[in-house]
């Protein structure tokens, strides 16, 4: 039984059961951070490619 089910406010989100609102919110944040980091990496690669193409056109 998780801390939330037992009514122990101080234990919410620490039991690892995944049903506590705080735990779910933390997982969602972690997944969003990972998604944004991957998007940033992808965009940085695209920017580098565009920069190379621009340099090629200048020469």
PyMOL commands that set and color helices and strands:
alter all, ss='L'
color gray80, all
select helices_A, chain A and resi 9-11+21-58
alter helices_A, ss='H'
color red, helices_A
deselect
rebuild
show_as cartoon
